[in-house]
Amino acid sequence: MARGIKRRLRKVSDAVNAEISAMTNNDDMYSRGLASEGYLGGYRDCLMDVLSVLSGYDPTDRSRTNWWKL
């Protein structure tokens, strides 16, 4: 069951990354730096945390918080 969920999470993550890339203006350094800092970037990070947990990894390694240690 987790395999199908992980597959879907990767597909959604790829779609979110594509949308972030489409919104980024490569000629503007601020656009490149901030494109992933909005809602879509947070959504992508959340998907990666869930994928990490399903894969047996501790997502705390990606963040500065200890929320996953609760």
N, C-alpha and C positions, 0 to 999 in steps of 0.2 A: 504494500500500500504506500509506504513512504517513497518508493521509487517513482511512482506516478506523480506524487506531490512534488518531489524534487525536480522532476522533468518540467512540470508546469511552472514552478518557481523560476527555473532557469529561463524558460521561454518568456515569461513576463519580465524578468530582469533584463533580458536582451531587448525587449520592446521598449522598456523604460530608458535604457541606455541609448537606443536609437533616437528616441524623442529628445533626450537631452542633447545629443549630438546635433540634431536638426535645428535646435534652438540656439546653438552656439555659433557665434560669428568668429571664425578663425583669424580674422584680421584684427580683432580687438582683444587685447590682453585681458581686459576686465571681463569681457564676455566669456572668454575661455576659463578664467579663474572662478567666476561666479555661477556659471551655468548649472553646476551640480549642487549648488548650495540651497536651492529652493525646495519646494514641495516634492518635486520628482526625485531630487537627490536624497531626501529623507526617506521617501518611499523605497528607493533602491537599497538604501542602507538597511532598512527594516527587512526587506526580502532577503538580504544577505545574512542578517542575524538569524532569521528563521531557518534558512538553508543550512547555516552552520550548526545549529542545534540538531536538526534532523540528520546531519552527517556525523554527529558525535563530537563536534568541536565546541569549545567554550567561546562565545562571541565577545567575552570580556577582553580578549586579546586585541580586538579591533577598537575598543573604546577606552575612555579614561574613567569610566564609572564601574562600580561593582554591582550594578543592578542585577546581573545574571547570577550573582553569588547568593541572592536572597533565598 
